[in-house]
Amino acid sequence: MKYLSSKYRIHYVFLFILSLNYIIPLIFFGSPTLFYIDSLDSELVYNFILGKILIGNFDSVKIFLNGEINPFYLRRLFQPYSFFYSLFSFELAYWIIDILVKLVSYFSFLILSKKINSNIFICCLVSCLYASSNLPTHEGFGLAIIPYIIYLSLFKKKLKIKHYILTVFFGINSDLLFGGFAIPSIVLVLFLLIDKHQLIQFLKIFLTFSVSILFANFNLLYLLFSNIEFHRTEILRETLSLKESIISFLKFLFPLPNTWSHKFFMILPISLFAIPAIIFSFFSKDENIKKILFGLILSILFIVIIQNDFIGRFVNETLFKEISWGYLGKSFNLLYCLLIIYLLKSKNLYSKILFFLVITSVLFFQINSSIVPIYKDKIIKEKNYQNLYTFKGFYSHYDYKKIKSEVKEHRVLSVGVDPMAAVKNNIFVLDGYHSLYPLSYKRKFREIIEIELDKNPTFKNYYDNWGSRVYTSLYEPVDKENYSLNLLAAEKLGAKYIISKFPLQMSSLKLIFSECEADGLCLYKINN
């Protein structure tokens, strides 16, 4: 292949840079790291169960929520790349997909960028930036292949069968919410950039891509039009005043970290390239840059308007409230990278500053998920540190094998520890993080945690108006000494045991294991 020939040795450099994302944490922790929010605590456990379903173990889904999750509720059920979780170990399957998505992102953007900018180093650099920022990778290949789809729309004079085959292949390996929701913004920008004589070709390729995504996600479309009542019908999204809408617009346009949590390190590398790209674009005279910027601004405006007080109140009374409109923003990193590849065509001071910031961002992306664990584990040497950014730290930090040998096939509740870790260890549960489950179950589970909801208004507001985290507390209880659950309701729903990160004082509990007093987990049996 020509990209591996000596003429293209520059790619080895940038692929090596991408590999640092794996090499650095392997050196420090013996395992690659990733940001766990909505990944290790939700979507990857779904993939773990999907791997079992796809080899015929349809009952494996019963491990969730007292058996009330149907396989059709799971995203990526009909996407071929989910078979990696059937063929390989759980963690290996994830990292294979992660590498493949990044490679597709890199070469897909490279093919497009070489038609825009003649400087091969710049093209490789921005392609590396796009591959680094196209996260999370477990959502599939939708955003990874879109630059190639743009290339076919803008620069390919005649489409061949192989182009349609590639489009369909990556389309059926794309998540509807992650890849599909990015399409409107991309189509808007392309519509502004494209010549009239290319319009038919542009429509053909994007229609092929869109239909492929819909086909691979038809289970979600079926559920959308079914009469099943899901917990999302009770979602109540907060609306924004005019002032809050303006602030929200600026936050989307100029992404800045606003917290010292792990999100600071997630957003910072995006800030390094996105903010200067936007600022410099305002001063650019390039018509293509102005069109991309205009499309980006219109997309952000739509997201903000849909949340405004006036429109938001209407949306909250319709089926549209169940849609996470923020997914539209998944395309924004691609649009920023498009701006950058155009901006770096010039050789002014702005482009030199942007060039330096892009390099900084690319390098920071390779270490940002390792910063917190390196600090806690290697610098301050936190006692019994649980590295939540690795598979081992999240799923195997505690002795779940010992717990499994005791609870066997009985259902458990988790207190102060993520219930999806129990699922990964083949323990049947009543709780967990689910984006789609029956509303009836949400109400039954509420009886178990009603006492704790009354103690914590934040938890109560979250559970009643959102409720995707079917947890016994919102991370940590407000009062561990007086923590209480309705054990009769828990037992009625199917719970036999409780796993806890701290000692529980409820009289109907029988202590089985007391490891939580030594930085482990306690196990209690409900003994009403």
Kinemage of the C-alpha trace (Angstrom):
@kinemage 1
@onewidth
@group {chain A} dominant
@subgroup {mainchain}
@vectorlist {calphas} color= white
{ca met a 1} P 0.000 0.000 0.000
{ca lys a 2} L 1.295 3.428 -0.931
{ca tyr a 3} L 0.801 4.850 2.576
{ca leu a 4} L 3.330 2.345 3.899
{ca ser a 5} L 5.998 3.028 1.234
{ca ser a 6} L 9.174 5.010 1.916
{ca lys a 7} L 7.625 8.038 0.282
{ca tyr a 8} L 5.140 8.193 3.097
{ca arg a 9} L 7.388 7.633 6.096
{ca ile a 10} L 5.983 10.782 7.637
{ca his a 11} L 2.879 8.749 8.507
{ca tyr a 12} L 4.982 6.506 10.738
{ca val a 13} L 5.803 9.565 12.858
{ca phe a 14} L 2.187 10.574 13.374
{ca leu a 15} L 0.959 7.016 13.875
{ca phe a 16} L 3.670 6.661 16.512
{ca ile a 17} L 2.357 9.815 18.183
{ca leu a 18} L -1.128 8.261 18.248
{ca ser a 19} L 0.361 5.096 19.749
{ca leu a 20} L 1.686 7.117 22.720
{ca asn a 21} L -1.895 7.120 23.981
{ca tyr a 22} L -1.373 3.398 24.668
{ca ile a 23} L 2.365 3.227 25.345
{ca ile a 24} L 2.555 5.843 28.133
{ca pro a 25} L -0.142 4.332 30.396
{ca leu a 26} L 1.187 0.836 29.624
{ca ile a 27} L 4.519 1.947 31.087
{ca phe a 28} L 2.939 3.498 34.183
{ca phe a 29} L 0.016 1.149 34.859
{ca gly a 30} L 0.477 -1.924 32.693
{ca ser a 31} L -2.747 -1.036 30.863
{ca pro a 32} L -4.012 1.748 28.558
{ca thr a 33} L -6.260 4.382 30.107
{ca leu a 34} L -9.484 6.008 28.950
{ca phe a 35} L -11.982 8.456 30.395
{ca tyr a 36} L -14.630 6.291 32.010
{ca ile a 37} L -17.716 8.531 32.041
{ca asp a 38} L -20.463 6.846 29.937
{ca ser a 39} L -17.890 4.296 28.756
{ca leu a 40} L -16.648 1.888 31.408
{ca asp a 41} L -19.713 2.547 33.560
{ca ser a 42} L -22.251 1.957 30.787
{ca glu a 43} L -21.626 1.485 27.073
{ca leu a 44} L -18.723 -0.950 27.318
{ca val a 45} L -20.671 -3.229 29.643
{ca tyr a 46} L -23.407 -3.207 26.996
{ca asn a 47} L -20.768 -4.323 24.486
{ca phe a 48} L -19.676 -7.070 26.888
{ca ile a 49} L -23.250 -8.434 26.911
{ca leu a 50} L -23.628 -7.833 23.152
{ca gly a 51} L -20.667 -10.130 22.603
{ca lys a 52} L -22.577 -12.906 24.359
{ca ile a 53} L -25.858 -12.210 22.560
{ca leu a 54} L -24.211 -12.321 19.129
{ca ile a 55} L -22.982 -15.882 19.690
{ca gly a 56} L -26.460 -17.029 20.675
{ca asn a 57} L -26.636 -16.430 24.432
{ca phe a 58} L -29.791 -14.313 24.280
{ca asp a 59} L -30.504 -14.790 28.001
{ca ser a 60} L -27.303 -12.920 28.921
{ca val a 61} L -29.184 -9.602 28.750
{ca lys a 62} L -31.277 -10.724 31.741
{ca ile a 63} L -28.333 -9.847 33.969
{ca phe a 64} L -29.494 -6.193 33.803
{ca leu a 65} L -32.248 -4.535 35.902
{ca asn a 66} L -33.921 -7.686 37.187
{ca gly a 67} L -34.209 -8.990 33.620
{ca glu a 68} L -36.260 -6.048 32.299
{ca ile a 69} L -33.859 -5.104 29.491
{ca asn a 70} L -34.657 -6.506 26.044
{ca pro a 71} L -31.791 -7.087 23.551
{ca phe a 72} L -33.576 -4.655 21.199
{ca tyr a 73} L -32.917 -1.856 23.725
{ca leu a 74} L -29.159 -2.118 23.153
{ca arg a 75} L -27.357 0.186 20.766
{ca arg a 76} L -24.971 -1.457 18.279
{ca leu a 77} L -26.939 -4.725 18.361
{ca phe a 78} L -26.867 -5.082 14.557
{ca gln a 79} L -23.519 -3.470 13.816
{ca pro a 80} L -20.928 -5.974 12.540
{ca tyr a 81} L -18.032 -4.579 14.573
{ca ser a 82} L -19.836 -5.657 17.757
{ca phe a 83} L -18.715 -9.199 16.878
{ca phe a 84} L -15.236 -8.217 18.096
{ca tyr a 85} L -16.688 -8.659 21.594
{ca ser a 86} L -17.646 -12.233 20.664
{ca leu a 87} L -14.268 -13.079 19.148
{ca phe a 88} L -11.868 -11.472 21.634
{ca ser a 89} L -11.647 -10.765 25.332
{ca phe a 90} L -13.632 -7.779 26.562
{ca glu a 91} L -10.692 -5.387 26.910
{ca leu a 92} L -8.831 -6.562 23.803
{ca ala a 93} L -11.972 -6.079 21.698
{ca tyr a 94} L -12.285 -2.496 22.922
{ca trp a 95} L -8.683 -1.577 22.133
{ca ile a 96} L -8.788 -3.218 18.682
{ca ile a 97} L -11.833 -1.098 17.824
{ca asp a 98} L -10.205 1.988 19.355
{ca ile a 99} L -7.130 1.563 17.157
{ca leu a 100} L -9.196 0.869 14.024
{ca val a 101} L -11.407 3.937 14.554
{ca lys a 102} L -8.347 6.140 14.991
{ca leu a 103} L -6.674 4.718 11.880
{ca val a 104} L -9.815 5.246 9.812
{ca ser a 105} L -10.141 8.783 11.217
{ca tyr a 106} L -6.518 9.562 10.347
{ca phe a 107} L -6.512 8.282 6.767
{ca ser a 108} L -10.051 9.453 6.065
{ca phe a 109} L -9.187 13.028 7.032
{ca leu a 110} L -5.816 12.769 5.265
{ca ile a 111} L -7.480 11.933 1.938
{ca leu a 112} L -9.746 14.969 2.313
{ca ser a 113} L -7.085 17.362 3.608
{ca lys a 114} L -4.683 16.702 0.717
{ca lys a 115} L -7.304 18.132 -1.614
{ca ile a 116} L -7.390 21.324 0.450
{ca asn a 117} L -3.802 21.880 1.565
{ca ser a 118} L -0.715 20.901 -0.466
{ca asn a 119} L 1.565 20.731 2.597
{ca ile a 120} L 1.745 17.010 3.456
{ca phe a 121} L 3.122 17.655 6.955
{ca ile a 122} L 0.202 19.959 7.769
{ca cys a 123} L -2.248 17.404 6.364
{ca cys a 124} L -0.769 14.632 8.504
{ca leu a 125} L -0.709 16.843 11.588
{ca val a 126} L -4.372 17.859 11.336
{ca ser a 127} L -5.355 14.269 10.467
{ca cys a 128} L -3.594 13.176 13.649
{ca leu a 129} L -5.486 15.889 15.531
{ca tyr a 130} L -8.792 14.649 14.169
{ca ala a 131} L -7.975 11.020 15.011
{ca ser a 132} L -7.060 12.091 18.554
{ca ser a 133} L -10.214 14.150 19.086
{ca asn a 134} L -12.700 11.681 17.549
{ca leu a 135} L -13.829 10.236 20.894
{ca pro a 136} L -15.287 8.039 22.243
{ca thr a 137} L -14.283 5.337 19.784
{ca his a 138} L -16.633 2.620 21.047
{ca glu a 139} L -19.489 4.416 19.254
{ca gly a 140} L -18.251 3.133 15.909
{ca phe a 141} L -16.911 4.423 12.602
{ca gly a 142} L -19.489 7.088 11.679
{ca leu a 143} L -17.448 10.204 12.405
{ca ala a 144} L -14.232 8.441 11.414
{ca ile a 145} L -15.367 7.967 7.805
{ca ile a 146} L -17.267 11.250 7.316
{ca pro a 147} L -14.151 13.144 6.062
{ca tyr a 148} L -13.877 10.531 3.300
{ca ile a 149} L -17.591 10.993 2.529
{ca ile a 150} L -16.941 14.745 2.259
{ca tyr a 151} L -14.030 14.029 -0.096
{ca leu a 152} L -16.293 11.939 -2.324
{ca ser a 153} L -18.895 14.717 -2.335
{ca leu a 154} L -16.554 17.624 -3.059
{ca phe a 155} L -13.643 16.264 -5.044
{ca lys a 156} L -14.528 12.980 -6.724
{ca lys a 157} L -15.844 13.601 -10.218
{ca lys a 158} L -17.447 10.192 -10.618
{ca leu a 159} L -18.407 7.681 -7.979
{ca lys a 160} L -17.577 4.013 -8.499
{ca ile a 161} L -19.062 0.864 -6.977
{ca lys a 162} L -16.149 0.618 -4.508
{ca his a 163} L -17.038 4.055 -3.118
{ca tyr a 164} L -20.601 2.942 -2.411
{ca ile a 165} L -19.367 -0.339 -0.894
{ca leu a 166} L -17.067 1.544 1.500
{ca thr a 167} L -19.847 3.986 2.361
{ca val a 168} L -22.279 1.185 3.172
{ca phe a 169} L -19.651 -0.802 5.103
{ca phe a 170} L -18.828 2.076 7.422
{ca gly a 171} L -22.457 3.182 7.587
{ca ile a 172} L -23.594 -0.145 9.018
{ca asn a 173} L -20.755 0.111 11.540
{ca ser a 174} L -21.907 3.520 12.785
{ca asp a 175} L -23.944 4.421 15.835
{ca leu a 176} L -27.166 6.289 15.050
{ca leu a 177} L -26.872 8.722 17.947
{ca phe a 178} L -23.146 9.394 17.641
{ca gly a 179} L -22.591 9.292 13.882
{ca gly a 180} L -26.109 9.872 12.580
{ca phe a 181} L -26.717 13.011 14.605
{ca ala a 182} L -23.538 14.548 13.197
{ca ile a 183} L -24.847 14.338 9.638
{ca pro a 184} L -27.135 17.435 9.665
{ca ser a 185} L -24.286 19.810 10.545
{ca ile a 186} L -21.967 18.219 7.976
{ca val a 187} L -24.658 18.323 5.288
{ca leu a 188} L -25.302 22.001 6.055
{ca val a 189} L -21.616 22.879 5.668
{ca leu a 190} L -21.282 20.790 2.515
{ca phe a 191} L -24.353 22.417 1.032
{ca leu a 192} L -22.609 25.770 1.477
{ca leu a 193} L -19.331 24.515 -0.021
{ca ile a 194} L -20.563 22.396 -2.890
{ca asp a 195} L -20.991 23.453 -6.512
{ca lys a 196} L -24.415 23.030 -8.079
{ca his a 197} L -23.179 20.426 -10.575
{ca gln a 198} L -21.981 18.243 -7.636
{ca leu a 199} L -25.309 18.374 -5.814
{ca ile a 200} L -26.724 15.103 -7.173
{ca gln a 201} L -23.539 13.181 -6.363
{ca phe a 202} L -23.464 14.746 -2.903
{ca leu a 203} L -27.070 13.698 -2.246
{ca lys a 204} L -26.446 10.164 -3.512
{ca ile a 205} L -23.450 9.490 -1.282
{ca phe a 206} L -24.971 11.000 1.863
{ca leu a 207} L -28.286 9.275 1.278
{ca thr a 208} L -26.427 5.948 0.938
{ca phe a 209} L -24.531 6.654 4.160
{ca ser a 210} L -27.651 7.733 6.056
{ca val a 211} L -29.746 4.751 4.939
{ca ser a 212} L -26.917 2.403 5.957
{ca ile a 213} L -26.841 3.895 9.447
{ca leu a 214} L -30.620 3.651 9.772
{ca phe a 215} L -30.565 0.035 8.588
{ca ala a 216} L -27.923 -0.944 11.170
{ca asn a 217} L -29.893 0.802 13.938
{ca phe a 218} L -33.392 -0.256 12.941
{ca asn a 219} L -34.053 -1.689 16.426
{ca leu a 220} L -33.884 1.847 17.869
{ca leu a 221} L -36.188 3.161 15.146
{ca tyr a 222} L -38.612 0.328 15.868
{ca leu a 223} L -38.657 1.245 19.566
{ca leu a 224} L -39.214 4.902 18.700
{ca phe a 225} L -42.520 4.043 17.040
{ca ser a 226} L -43.528 1.260 19.430
{ca asn a 227} L -46.059 1.683 22.236
{ca ile a 228} L -43.508 0.730 24.922
{ca glu a 229} L -43.311 3.385 27.636
{ca phe a 230} L -39.672 4.051 28.510
{ca his a 231} L -38.169 6.042 31.355
{ca arg a 232} L -37.266 8.783 28.874
{ca thr a 233} L -40.924 9.847 28.718
{ca glu a 234} L -40.379 11.418 32.164
{ca ile a 235} L -37.278 13.323 31.105
{ca leu a 236} L -37.633 17.009 31.900
{ca arg a 237} L -34.866 19.056 30.363
{ca glu a 238} L -33.961 22.382 31.913
{ca thr a 239} L -34.701 25.364 29.703
{ca leu a 240} L -32.485 28.430 29.349
{ca ser a 241} L -33.244 32.110 29.741
{ca leu a 242} L -32.004 34.541 27.084
{ca lys a 243} L -28.884 35.282 29.128
{ca glu a 244} L -28.231 31.574 29.728
{ca ser a 245} L -28.791 30.860 26.022
{ca ile a 246} L -26.130 33.401 25.059
{ca ile a 247} L -23.698 31.885 27.570
{ca ser a 248} L -24.491 28.386 26.275
{ca phe a 249} L -23.868 29.521 22.686
{ca leu a 250} L -20.480 30.951 23.635
{ca lys a 251} L -19.549 27.767 25.518
{ca phe a 252} L -20.311 25.674 22.434
{ca leu a 253} L -18.457 28.039 20.123
{ca phe a 254} L -15.488 28.505 22.449
{ca pro a 255} L -15.206 25.246 24.456
{ca leu a 256} L -13.429 25.952 27.732
{ca pro a 257} L -13.000 23.699 30.788
{ca asn a 258} L -15.188 24.972 33.648
{ca thr a 259} L -14.315 22.398 36.299
{ca trp a 260} L -11.239 20.905 37.962
{ca ser a 261} L -12.564 17.372 37.564
{ca his a 262} L -11.413 14.911 34.869
{ca lys a 263} L -13.457 16.972 32.394
{ca phe a 264} L -10.820 19.702 32.602
{ca phe a 265} L -8.288 17.391 30.956
{ca met a 266} L -10.871 16.116 28.457
{ca ile a 267} L -11.768 19.582 27.208
{ca leu a 268} L -8.429 21.396 27.467
{ca pro a 269} L -6.852 19.927 24.288
{ca ile a 270} L -10.044 20.817 22.397
{ca ser a 271} L -9.817 24.370 23.722
{ca leu a 272} L -6.231 24.634 22.497
{ca phe a 273} L -7.217 24.189 18.837
{ca ala a 274} L -10.917 25.104 18.702
{ca ile a 275} L -10.835 28.582 20.247
{ca pro a 276} L -7.963 29.986 18.123
{ca ala a 277} L -9.465 28.337 15.020
{ca ile a 278} L -12.733 30.190 15.599
{ca ile a 279} L -11.054 33.515 16.392
{ca phe a 280} L -8.730 33.387 13.376
{ca ser a 281} L -11.614 32.312 11.123
{ca phe a 282} L -13.477 35.535 11.908
{ca phe a 283} L -10.561 37.484 10.446
{ca ser a 284} L -10.000 35.231 7.443
{ca lys a 285} L -10.963 36.343 3.939
{ca asp a 286} L -11.174 32.781 2.617
{ca glu a 287} L -14.746 32.143 1.436
{ca asn a 288} L -14.594 28.450 2.332
{ca ile a 289} L -13.581 29.284 5.894
{ca lys a 290} L -16.481 31.731 6.183
{ca lys a 291} L -18.916 29.074 4.929
{ca ile a 292} L -17.691 26.450 7.392
{ca leu a 293} L -17.827 28.981 10.225
{ca phe a 294} L -21.340 30.009 9.205
{ca gly a 295} L -22.482 26.361 9.179
{ca leu a 296} L -20.910 25.777 12.598
{ca ile a 297} L -22.613 28.850 14.063
{ca leu a 298} L -26.000 27.837 12.641
{ca ser a 299} L -25.626 24.337 14.120
{ca ile a 300} L -24.780 25.747 17.550
{ca leu a 301} L -27.673 28.191 17.326
{ca phe a 302} L -30.068 25.316 16.691
{ca ile a 303} L -28.858 23.419 19.780
{ca val a 304} L -29.187 26.559 21.911
{ca ile a 305} L -32.599 27.584 20.526
{ca ile a 306} L -34.050 24.122 21.176
{ca gln a 307} L -33.134 24.634 24.870
{ca asn a 308} L -34.385 28.228 25.149
{ca asp a 309} L -37.293 28.929 27.548
{ca phe a 310} L -39.806 29.604 24.791
{ca ile a 311} L -38.950 26.635 22.527
{ca gly a 312} L -37.770 24.376 25.367
{ca arg a 313} L -41.117 24.446 27.168
{ca phe a 314} L -42.809 23.296 23.962
{ca val a 315} L -40.178 20.582 23.398
{ca asn a 316} L -40.667 19.285 26.965
{ca glu a 317} L -44.321 18.607 26.126
{ca thr a 318} L -43.573 16.536 23.026
{ca leu a 319} L -41.787 13.349 22.031
{ca phe a 320} L -38.796 15.516 21.026
{ca lys a 321} L -37.823 15.951 24.676
{ca glu a 322} L -36.532 12.353 24.633
{ca ile a 323} L -33.910 13.269 22.016
{ca ser a 324} L -30.470 14.274 23.256
{ca trp a 325} L -29.965 17.245 20.942
{ca gly a 326} L -26.433 17.693 22.232
{ca tyr a 327} L -25.401 14.772 19.995
{ca leu a 328} L -25.554 17.262 17.106
{ca gly a 329} L -22.378 18.731 18.558
{ca lys a 330} L -20.450 15.514 17.866
{ca ser a 331} L -19.575 16.926 14.435
{ca phe a 332} L -18.006 20.095 15.781
{ca asn a 333} L -14.452 18.751 16.206
{ca leu a 334} L -14.523 17.763 12.527
{ca leu a 335} L -15.658 21.258 11.565
{ca tyr a 336} L -12.892 22.794 13.694
{ca cys a 337} L -10.347 20.570 11.931
{ca leu a 338} L -11.740 21.632 8.545
{ca leu a 339} L -11.277 25.269 9.540
{ca ile a 340} L -7.718 24.519 10.636
{ca ile a 341} L -6.696 22.768 7.415
{ca tyr a 342} L -7.865 25.848 5.474
{ca leu a 343} L -6.340 28.332 7.931
{ca leu a 344} L -2.928 26.629 7.771
{ca lys a 345} L -2.744 27.200 4.015
{ca ser a 346} L -1.595 30.737 4.732
{ca lys a 347} L 1.809 31.647 6.186
{ca asn a 348} L 0.915 34.568 8.410
{ca leu a 349} L 1.441 34.991 12.153
{ca tyr a 350} L -2.008 33.550 12.920
{ca ser a 351} L -1.191 30.292 11.144
{ca lys a 352} L 2.130 29.973 12.988
{ca ile a 353} L 0.375 30.386 16.355
{ca leu a 354} L -2.319 27.912 15.329
{ca phe a 355} L 0.295 25.432 14.097
{ca phe a 356} L 2.026 25.451 17.493
{ca leu a 357} L -1.293 25.062 19.366
{ca val a 358} L -2.335 22.135 17.169
{ca ile a 359} L 0.930 20.308 17.911
{ca thr a 360} L 0.449 20.990 21.630
{ca ser a 361} L -3.109 19.714 21.484
{ca val a 362} L -2.136 16.525 19.624
{ca leu a 363} L 0.513 15.707 22.224
{ca phe a 364} L -1.816 16.551 25.114
{ca phe a 365} L -4.500 14.215 23.724
{ca gln a 366} L -2.077 11.300 24.091
{ca ile a 367} L -1.615 11.827 27.842
{ca asn a 368} L -4.759 13.573 29.098
{ca ser a 369} L -6.524 10.402 30.303
{ca ser a 370} L -3.372 9.391 32.182
{ca ile a 371} L -2.786 12.674 34.040
{ca val a 372} L -5.189 12.126 36.954
{ca pro a 373} L -4.140 8.499 37.641
{ca ile a 374} L -0.423 9.362 37.349
{ca tyr a 375} L -0.898 12.206 39.835
{ca lys a 376} L -2.916 10.148 42.320
{ca asp a 377} L -1.028 6.878 42.011
{ca lys a 378} L 2.559 7.933 41.299
{ca ile a 379} L 2.935 11.427 42.770
{ca ile a 380} L 0.782 11.718 45.898
{ca lys a 381} L 0.606 7.883 46.145
{ca glu a 382} L -2.990 7.720 47.275
{ca lys a 383} L -3.568 4.691 49.505
{ca asn a 384} L -5.309 1.750 47.795
{ca tyr a 385} L -5.849 3.944 44.729
{ca gln a 386} L -8.566 2.680 42.375
{ca asn a 387} L -7.572 3.628 38.834
{ca leu a 388} L -11.021 4.138 37.308
{ca tyr a 389} L -9.397 4.932 33.958
{ca thr a 390} L -8.344 1.325 33.313
{ca phe a 391} L -10.394 -1.840 32.800
{ca lys a 392} L -8.688 -3.567 35.709
{ca gly a 393} L -9.117 -0.620 38.053
{ca phe a 394} L -12.793 -0.148 37.206
{ca tyr a 395} L -13.985 -3.753 37.034
{ca ser a 396} L -11.480 -5.785 39.065
{ca his a 397} L -10.258 -3.482 41.826
{ca tyr a 398} L -12.465 -5.305 44.320
{ca asp a 399} L -12.830 -9.045 44.859
{ca tyr a 400} L -15.980 -9.637 42.826
{ca lys a 401} L -15.055 -13.295 42.297
{ca lys a 402} L -15.475 -13.903 46.006
{ca ile a 403} L -18.810 -12.064 45.959
{ca lys a 404} L -19.987 -14.056 42.927
{ca ser a 405} L -19.168 -17.346 44.675
{ca glu a 406} L -21.523 -16.309 47.494
{ca val a 407} L -24.425 -14.667 45.650
{ca lys a 408} L -24.410 -17.169 42.750
{ca glu a 409} L -27.454 -16.355 40.532
{ca his a 410} L -29.223 -14.105 43.044
{ca arg a 411} L -29.747 -10.394 42.391
{ca val a 412} L -27.715 -7.701 44.140
{ca leu a 413} L -27.823 -3.948 44.773
{ca ser a 414} L -24.645 -1.855 44.916
{ca val a 415} L -24.129 1.014 47.356
{ca gly a 416} L -21.274 3.493 46.898
{ca val a 417} L -19.756 1.457 44.048
{ca asp a 418} L -20.732 1.300 40.392
{ca pro a 419} L -23.253 -1.533 39.783
{ca met a 420} L -21.998 -2.083 36.215
{ca ala a 421} L -18.746 -3.457 37.658
{ca ala a 422} L -20.840 -6.252 39.163
{ca val a 423} L -22.408 -6.927 35.744
{ca lys a 424} L -18.966 -7.236 34.145
{ca asn a 425} L -18.218 -9.884 36.795
{ca asn a 426} L -21.350 -11.836 35.821
{ca ile a 427} L -23.348 -10.817 38.877
{ca phe a 428} L -27.083 -10.318 38.350
{ca val a 429} L -28.232 -6.845 39.375
{ca leu a 430} L -31.225 -4.598 39.975
{ca asp a 431} L -29.369 -1.321 39.315
{ca gly a 432} L -27.154 0.209 36.631
{ca tyr a 433} L -26.701 2.963 34.061
{ca his a 434} L -29.182 2.588 31.184
{ca ser a 435} L -30.209 5.066 28.505
{ca leu a 436} L -33.328 3.045 27.703
{ca tyr a 437} L -35.420 0.939 30.077
{ca pro a 438} L -39.133 0.584 31.023
{ca leu a 439} L -40.724 3.448 32.916
{ca ser a 440} L -42.539 0.906 35.098
{ca tyr a 441} L -39.178 -0.338 36.396
{ca lys a 442} L -38.042 3.188 37.208
{ca arg a 443} L -41.098 3.639 39.425
{ca lys a 444} L -40.682 0.255 41.145
{ca phe a 445} L -37.000 0.959 41.845
{ca arg a 446} L -37.893 4.386 43.227
{ca glu a 447} L -39.628 2.731 46.174
{ca ile a 448} L -36.288 1.227 47.215
{ca ile a 449} L -34.420 4.562 47.264
{ca glu a 450} L -37.253 6.892 48.304
{ca ile a 451} L -35.723 7.580 51.737
{ca glu a 452} L -32.396 8.598 50.184
{ca leu a 453} L -34.133 10.716 47.532
{ca asp a 454} L -35.829 12.740 50.262
{ca lys a 455} L -32.447 13.342 51.920
{ca asn a 456} L -30.782 14.555 48.727
{ca pro a 457} L -32.682 17.059 46.500
{ca thr a 458} L -30.005 16.795 43.790
{ca phe a 459} L -30.396 13.025 43.621
{ca lys a 460} L -34.198 13.355 43.675
{ca asn a 461} L -34.227 15.910 40.856
{ca tyr a 462} L -31.868 13.757 38.783
{ca tyr a 463} L -33.784 10.521 39.285
{ca asp a 464} L -37.263 11.957 38.768
{ca asn a 465} L -36.413 14.200 35.812
{ca trp a 466} L -33.784 12.064 34.086
{ca gly a 467} L -33.233 8.707 35.743
{ca ser a 468} L -30.759 6.956 33.430
{ca arg a 469} L -28.578 6.128 36.419
{ca val a 470} L -30.701 3.623 38.315
{ca tyr a 471} L -28.488 3.884 41.386
{ca thr a 472} L -29.002 3.506 45.119
{ca ser a 473} L -27.298 6.889 45.577
{ca leu a 474} L -25.879 9.511 43.279
{ca tyr a 475} L -22.262 8.303 43.616
{ca glu a 476} L -21.789 8.972 47.364
{ca pro a 477} L -24.666 9.164 49.899
{ca val a 478} L -25.062 12.458 51.741
{ca asp a 479} L -25.072 10.657 55.112
{ca lys a 480} L -23.249 7.318 55.181
{ca glu a 481} L -23.841 6.833 58.914
{ca asn a 482} L -27.619 6.900 58.493
{ca tyr a 483} L -27.935 5.413 55.014
{ca ser a 484} L -31.212 3.590 54.507
{ca leu a 485} L -33.061 1.673 51.807
{ca asn a 486} L -36.550 0.182 51.686
{ca leu a 487} L -35.404 -3.423 51.966
{ca leu a 488} L -38.916 -4.826 51.702
{ca ala a 489} L -39.303 -3.122 48.311
{ca ala a 490} L -35.808 -4.313 47.310
{ca glu a 491} L -36.593 -7.905 48.234
{ca lys a 492} L -39.969 -7.692 46.474
{ca leu a 493} L -38.203 -6.539 43.311
{ca gly a 494} L -35.753 -9.429 43.511
{ca ala a 495} L -32.729 -8.330 45.564
{ca lys a 496} L -31.132 -10.907 47.877
{ca tyr a 497} L -27.803 -9.206 48.578
{ca ile a 498} L -26.289 -5.733 48.881
{ca ile a 499} L -22.707 -4.884 47.915
{ca ser a 500} L -21.477 -1.793 49.779
{ca lys a 501} L -18.337 0.318 49.881
{ca phe a 502} L -19.037 1.254 53.510
{ca pro a 503} L -20.668 -0.410 56.558
{ca leu a 504} L -24.484 -0.404 56.596
{ca gln a 505} L -26.523 -0.226 59.791
{ca met a 506} L -29.922 -1.488 58.603
{ca ser a 507} L -31.317 -4.130 60.982
{ca ser a 508} L -32.618 -6.465 58.264
{ca leu a 509} L -29.151 -7.021 56.832
{ca lys a 510} L -26.890 -9.953 57.668
{ca leu a 511} L -23.175 -9.268 57.183
{ca ile a 512} L -21.467 -11.863 54.961
{ca phe a 513} L -18.136 -10.177 54.118
{ca ser a 514} L -16.752 -7.162 56.001
{ca glu a 515} L -13.954 -6.107 53.631
{ca cys a 516} L -15.306 -2.523 53.305
{ca glu a 517} L -13.726 -1.829 56.705
{ca ala a 518} L -10.347 -2.485 55.044
{ca asp a 519} L -10.838 -0.586 51.741
{ca gly a 520} L -12.693 -3.455 50.118
{ca leu a 521} L -16.378 -4.233 49.747
{ca cys a 522} L -18.891 -5.470 52.292
{ca leu a 523} L -21.544 -7.993 51.303
{ca tyr a 524} L -24.888 -8.159 53.104
{ca lys a 525} L -27.772 -10.577 52.754
{ca ile a 526} L -31.292 -9.194 53.038
{ca asn a 527} L -32.824 -11.113 55.911
{ca asn a 528} L -36.392 -9.817 56.356
